């Protein structure tokens, strides 16, 4: 009775191993000479003209007299803050982009982790299970 249970368990493990050995169809190979299809770039919006108000007329101002200020000690000095930017930078024209490295064909990296077993090891396991099942019958 126990030998029948053992045979059943071995055949069940053989069936399970054979099912796990089935791999999906390999992905198609891409030739190194293949060129990627260029992606359509969206049309850039036309630059909108910015209306700049004319400067106010200059009014004569009195000339200031020189004022003497005490020089702060070196330990108390702080760097002057940069002046705020008064005008936005001009838009730069778009240049055609260089294809990213991700679009280039890469060599296939073997998988890692729990499913990193090779087909050869799975085949040997299935063959060993079949031989054991036949030996115990």
C-alpha positions in Angstrom: 0.0 0.0 0.0 2.8 2.4 0.9 4.6 1.7 -2.3 1.5 2.7 -4.3 1.4 6.0 -2.4 5.1 6.6 -3.0 4.6 5.9 -6.7 1.7 8.2 -6.9 3.7 11.0 -5.1 6.6 10.5 -7.5 4.4 10.6 -10.6 2.7 13.7 -9.2 6.1 15.4 -8.6 7.2 14.4 -12.1 4.1 15.9 -13.6 4.6 19.1 -11.6 8.2 19.4 -12.6 7.3 18.8 -16.3 4.6 21.6 -16.0 7.1 24.0 -14.5 9.7 23.2 -17.2 7.4 24.6 -19.9 8.7 28.0 -20.7 7.0 30.7 -22.7 8.1 31.2 -26.3 11.3 33.2 -26.6 11.0 36.8 -27.6 12.0 37.7 -31.2 15.7 38.6 -31.7 16.4 42.1 -32.8 19.1 42.6 -35.3 21.9 45.0 -34.3 21.5 46.8 -37.7 17.8 47.6 -37.0 17.1 51.3 -36.6 14.4 52.4 -34.1 11.3 53.9 -35.4 11.4 57.6 -34.8 8.6 58.8 -32.5 6.6 61.7 -33.7 7.4 64.9 -31.8 4.5 67.1 -30.9 4.4 70.4 -32.7 5.9 73.1 -30.5 3.5 76.0 -29.8 4.3 79.2 -31.6 6.1 81.7 -29.3 3.7 84.3 -28.1 4.9 87.9 -28.3 5.5 89.5 -24.9 4.4 93.0 -24.6 7.0 95.1 -22.9 5.8 98.5 -21.5 7.9 101.5 -22.6 10.1 102.9 -19.9 8.9 105.9 -17.9 10.5 109.2 -18.8 13.5 110.0 -16.8 13.2 112.8 -14.2 16.2 114.7 -13.0 17.3 113.5 -9.6 19.7 115.3 -7.3 23.2 113.9 -7.2 23.8 112.1 -3.9 26.7 113.0 -1.8 29.1 110.3 -0.8 28.3 108.6 2.5 31.0 107.0 4.5 29.9 103.7 6.1 31.9 101.7 8.6 33.5 98.5 7.3 32.2 95.4 9.0 34.7 93.0 10.5 35.6 89.9 8.4 33.7 87.5 10.8 30.5 89.5 10.4 30.6 89.9 6.6 27.9 88.2 4.5 28.1 87.6 0.8 25.9 90.0 -1.2 22.7 88.5 -2.4 22.5 88.2 -6.2 20.2 90.7 -7.9 16.8 89.3 -8.9 16.3 88.4 -12.5 14.2 91.0 -14.2 13.4 89.3 -17.5 12.6 85.7 -18.2 15.1 83.8 -20.3 14.5 83.6 -24.0 13.0 80.3 -25.1 15.5 78.1 -26.9 14.6 76.3 -30.1 14.1 72.6 -29.8 16.9 70.5 -31.1 16.4 66.9 -32.4 17.0 64.6 -29.5 19.6 61.8 -29.6 18.0 58.4 -29.2 18.2 57.2 -25.6 20.3 54.2 -24.6 17.2 52.4 -23.6 16.1 52.2 -27.2 19.3 50.5 -28.3 19.3 46.7 -28.6 20.7 45.1 -25.5 22.0 41.6 -24.8 19.6 39.5 -22.9 20.4 39.3 -19.2 19.7 35.9 -17.5 16.9 36.1 -14.9 17.7 36.1 -11.2 15.8 35.1 -8.2 13.5 32.1 -7.7 13.0 31.4 -11.4 16.7 31.5 -12.3 17.1 27.7 -12.8 18.3 26.6 -16.2 16.2 24.3 -18.5 19.0 21.7 -18.4 18.6 21.3 -14.6 14.8 21.1 -14.9 15.2 18.4 -17.6 17.6 16.4 -15.5 15.2 16.6 -12.5 12.3 15.3 -14.7 14.5 12.5 -16.1 15.6 11.5 -12.6 12.0 11.5 -11.4 10.9 9.3 -14.3 13.7 6.8 -13.7 12.9 6.6 -10.0 9.2 6.2 -10.7 10.0 3.3 -13.1 12.4 1.7 -10.7 9.8 1.7 -7.9 7.0 0.2 -10.0 
